[in-house]
Structures are given as C-alpha cells and as structure tokens.
Amino acid sequence: MTVIACLQLPSERNSVKPGIAGMSDDAVLDLCAQLTPVVEPDGDRIWMDWTGCGAVPELAEKLAAGLARLTGVNAGTNANGPAASSRRRGYTDGPAASSRRREHTGGPAESPPRRARYGLGVAPLRFVAGALAAGAGAGHAAAKAADILIDTPVVGGFRVEGDALPEALASLRIRALPGIDAEVQEALQALDVRTLGELARFPRDLLHGHVGPVADRLLDWARGRDERRVRALYPPERLERRIAAEAPGFAGGLPHAPSGDDSGGRPAARV
C-alpha cells in the first residue's frame, strides 16, 4: 500500500528565533531526500513517498533527529510531538503538560520558548496525510479540536494505516481538510455536514448545487479516492548542454574582415 508522508513546515522558519536561526528550506529538503528519492516541495509543505523505504516509525525518527540537528531542538522534548514511545500521546506543550507543570511548581506554568513547530502526517492518501500534518503542526490541542485521529502517533505527528483508513475517512472533519475554502465549509455546515462520512451520503448532483465543482473532489475523498501521487521534484534535474569547441561554420578559421574598399568607404568591421 502507498505510504505518503507530509511535512508541514513552521511559518516562522525564516525568522531569526531560537532553534531555527540560519535554517533553510533546502536543508530540510536535503534531509527528506535522504529518506526517499521521491520528494515534492509544495510551499509550506514537503511531500514524500515513503513506499518501500522502511518502517514508518523508523523513518519518522530519522526525520525528527535530522530536524533536531538543523534546529538545535531535541525532537523528543519540543513542540513537535510525542517521543517514539506510544505511551506518550500528543505534544509536550499541550494542556496536560501545562497542568503537570502547575502541579509540580505550585503556580502558573511558565510559557516555553517558541520553537519551530513541524507537523508530520503519514497516510495512504495524500489529502489525509496533509490533514494530519496540519493538525500536528498546529499542536495537540488544535488537532484534537479538529477531530484528527491521534491513536497512532509517530515522532512529530500522526499516522493513519491502511486498515484504519475507512474509519478515519468517516470521522475526518471537513474543516480539517486541506484546500477547502471558508465559503464551502459554511455551505456544508448549513447542510449539517461536518464530516466526510456525512458528506458521502449526499448525491453528487445535489452537492454540486450547493458547493459547485469542489463537490467532485470532496466525494472522491469521502470514498477513499485521491489519485494525486508525490512527484519527484527535488533535487531538480540538472540541465546540461554540450557545445562543440569547434563549430562547423568555423572549421576553416575565422572569416576575413572586409577591407575598407569592399565596405563602400565605411570602416571595416572587426571579428
């Protein structure tokens, strides 16, 4: 089964802040290219095809370790998500962590320094991986509020496996889907449609009348269809052109410049 990984990049990555100063997108892309030859840059996201590249937990750990080297932040303790152990669900900057800090100190928890927040989503379908990555990048509380499935965490994010995909699709909130504008979401809310499972019961023509052409994409997603594959766009192919040292027209040497008499009194051109 296809394994698509989406890495959500932090919006503050180009700012000079603790843990991310001097880091470039190219450095992150190079890191991703060490895990798979199929890497697709896409704005604030990086798509990867992990099919056949190894076990997902191990790939996620390698990615987190590489990001830690780039940012100077320990992937096991920062805002990027749970450690490798499945016992640690969610994020260290979530409500539970804040509550534990209050209990330990007897007072309000101090706000941790803001650090680069990456989000990783892994799923058989591209749009599901994107939704998981966006939820992971927003933090545990935001992911839970959007009903992102977090029963299968990986380092830095979440994963939906093939056998869990039908349940994940049925419960996935429309507001968690990538690329669905606010007007479409409002129209669906007016129809009392909040999940892909509810949307799947609508006839295509009826849905078209309410949200337009995007209905086709939504219904395909609700039924587990997303034909978009990750494209191998990084590193970009090098364009090389070989030019012969001796062009055919100059095989006999450079042409002689016309004399002053041949040019009708005009100065002779130099070659």
C-alpha positions in Angstrom: 0.0 0.0 0.0 1.2 3.5 -0.8 2.7 5.4 2.1 2.6 9.2 1.7 4.3 11.5 4.2 3.6 15.2 4.5 5.9 17.5 6.5 4.2 20.8 7.5 6.9 23.5 7.8 6.6 26.1 10.5 5.6 29.6 9.3 8.3 31.2 11.4 11.1 29.1 9.9 12.6 32.1 8.0 12.7 34.3 11.1 15.6 34.6 13.5 14.3 32.8 16.5 15.8 30.3 19.0 16.4 26.9 17.4 15.7 27.8 13.8 18.1 30.7 13.0 20.0 30.1 9.9 17.9 27.1 8.8 16.9 26.9 5.2 14.2 25.1 3.3 16.9 23.5 1.1 18.5 22.0 4.2 15.2 20.4 5.2 14.6 19.2 1.6 18.1 17.6 1.6 17.2 15.8 4.8 13.9 14.5 3.3 15.8 13.3 0.2 18.0 11.1 2.4 14.8 9.1 3.3 13.3 8.8 -0.1 14.2 9.7 -3.7 10.6 11.0 -4.2 10.4 14.4 -2.6 8.0 17.2 -3.7 8.3 20.8 -2.4 4.9 22.5 -2.1 5.1 25.9 -0.4 5.0 25.4 3.3 4.8 21.6 2.9 7.1 18.8 1.7 5.6 15.7 0.4 7.4 12.4 0.4 6.7 8.9 -0.9 7.8 6.5 1.8 6.5 3.4 0.0 9.1 0.7 0.3 11.6 2.9 2.1 11.4 1.2 5.5 9.2 1.1 8.6 7.3 4.4 9.2 8.3 4.8 12.9 11.9 4.5 12.0 11.6 7.0 9.1 9.8 9.4 11.4 12.5 9.1 14.0 15.3 9.7 11.4 13.4 12.8 10.2 12.9 14.1 13.7 16.6 13.5 14.5 17.6 15.4 11.4 15.3 18.3 12.2 16.8 18.4 15.7 20.3 18.7 14.2 19.1 21.6 12.0 17.2 23.4 14.6 19.1 22.6 17.8 15.9 21.4 19.4 15.5 17.9 20.8 12.7 16.3 18.9 11.7 14.2 21.9 11.0 17.2 24.1 10.0 20.1 21.8 6.6 21.1 20.5 7.0 18.8 17.5 5.1 15.9 19.1 5.4 12.7 21.0 8.5 10.7 21.6 9.0 7.4 19.9 7.2 5.6 22.7 3.5 5.1 22.0 2.9 5.7 25.7 3.4 9.4 25.1 0.5 10.6 23.1 0.2 14.2 21.8 2.5 17.1 22.5 4.6 18.3 25.4 3.2 21.8 25.0 -0.4 20.6 25.3 -2.9 21.2 28.2 -1.9 18.1 30.1 1.8 19.2 30.1 0.8 22.6 31.4 -1.3 21.0 34.2 1.6 18.9 35.2 3.9 21.9 35.4 1.4 23.7 37.6 1.2 20.8 40.0 4.9 20.5 40.2 5.6 24.2 40.8 2.5 25.1 42.7 1.9 28.1 40.5 1.2 29.0 36.9 3.2 27.2 34.3 5.8 29.3 32.5 5.3 29.6 28.8 8.0 27.6 27.0 10.1 29.5 24.4 8.5 29.4 21.0 10.3 27.0 18.7 10.0 25.7 15.2 6.9 23.5 15.1 6.9 20.8 12.4 4.0 18.6 11.7 4.2 15.1 10.2 1.3 13.3 8.7 1.6 9.8 7.2 -1.3 8.0 5.4 -2.1 6.0 2.2 -3.9 9.0 0.7 -2.4 12.4 0.0 -5.2 14.6 1.5 -5.3 12.5 4.7 -1.5 12.9 5.2 -1.9 16.7 4.6 -4.7 16.9 7.2 -2.7 15.0 9.7 0.4 17.2 9.1 -1.6 20.4 9.5 -3.1 19.1 12.8 0.3 18.0 14.1 1.8 21.4 13.1 -1.0 23.2 15.0 -0.3 21.3 18.2 -2.1 18.6 20.1 -5.0 20.7 21.4 -5.8 22.0 17.9 -5.5 18.6 16.4 -7.9 17.2 19.0 -10.3 20.0 18.4 -10.4 19.2 14.7 -11.0 15.6 15.5 -7.8 14.5 13.9 -7.2 10.8 14.8 -4.3 10.6 17.2 -4.5 7.0 18.2 -1.4 6.2 16.1 1.3 8.8 16.9 4.7 8.9 15.4 7.6 11.2 16.3 6.4 14.7 15.3 2.9 13.8 14.2 0.3 11.3 13.4 -0.3 8.3 11.2 -3.3 6.5 9.7 -2.6 3.0 8.5 -4.5 1.2 5.7 -6.8 -0.9 7.9 -7.8 2.2 9.9 -8.5 4.4 6.8 -12.3 3.8 6.4 -12.9 4.9 10.0 -10.5 7.8 9.6 -12.3 9.0 6.4 -15.8 8.7 8.0 -14.8 10.8 11.0 -12.5 13.3 9.4 -13.9 16.8 9.8 -14.4 19.0 6.7 -12.6 21.9 8.4 -9.5 19.7 8.8 -9.3 19.1 5.0 -6.6 21.0 3.1 -7.6 23.5 0.4 -11.3 23.8 1.3 -12.2 27.5 1.4 -14.4 29.1 4.1 -17.4 29.5 1.8 -17.6 25.8 1.0 -17.3 25.0 4.7 -20.1 27.4 5.6 -22.3 25.9 2.9 -21.7 22.4 4.2 -22.4 23.5 7.7 -25.7 24.9 6.6 -26.5 21.4 5.3 -25.4 19.9 8.7 -22.5 18.2 7.0 -19.4 18.3 9.2 -17.5 15.1 8.4 -16.6 13.2 5.2 -18.8 10.3 6.4 -21.9 12.6 6.4 -20.9 14.1 3.1 -20.6 10.7 1.4 -24.3 10.1 1.7 -25.1 13.2 -0.5 -25.9 12.6 -4.2 -23.3 14.2 -6.4 -25.8 16.5 -8.3 -27.3 17.8 -5.1 -23.9 18.6 -3.6 -22.9 20.3 -6.8 -25.8 22.6 -6.5 -24.6 23.8 -3.0 -20.8 23.9 -3.3 -20.0 23.7 -7.0 -17.2 21.8 -8.7 -15.4 21.1 -5.4 -18.1 18.6 -4.8 -16.4 16.1 -7.1 -13.1 16.3 -5.1 -14.9 16.0 -1.7 -16.9 13.0 -2.8 -13.9 11.3 -4.1 -12.1 11.9 -0.9 -15.0 10.7 1.2 -15.0 7.4 -0.8 -11.2 6.9 -0.4 -10.0 8.2 -3.8 -7.2 10.5 -4.2 -5.2 9.8 -7.4 -2.5 12.5 -6.7 0.9 11.0 -6.3 4.0 12.5 -4.9 6.2 13.8 -7.7 10.0 13.6 -7.7 10.8 17.3 -7.9 13.8 17.5 -5.6 16.6 17.7 -6.2 15.8 19.4 -9.5 17.3 17.8 -12.6 20.4 19.4 -13.9 20.2 20.7 -17.4 23.4 20.2 -19.3 24.2 21.1 -22.9 27.4 20.2 -24.5 28.8 22.7 -27.1 31.5 21.5 -29.5 34.7 23.5 -29.2 34.9 24.0 -33.0 31.6 25.0 -34.7 31.1 23.6 -38.2 31.0 27.1 -39.8 34.4 28.0 -38.4 36.3 24.9 -39.5 38.5 26.9 -41.8 39.2 29.6 -39.3 37.6 33.0 -38.7 36.3 34.7 -41.8 38.4 37.6 -43.1 37.1 41.1 -42.4 36.2 43.1 -45.5 38.7 45.8 -46.5 37.8 49.4 -46.4 37.3 49.4 -50.2 34.9 46.5 -50.0 32.7 48.3 -47.5 31.9 51.2 -49.6 34.1 53.6 -47.7 32.7 52.6 -44.3 35.0 51.4 -41.6 35.7 47.7 -41.9 34.1 45.5 -39.2 36.3 43.6 -36.8 35.6 40.0 -35.9 
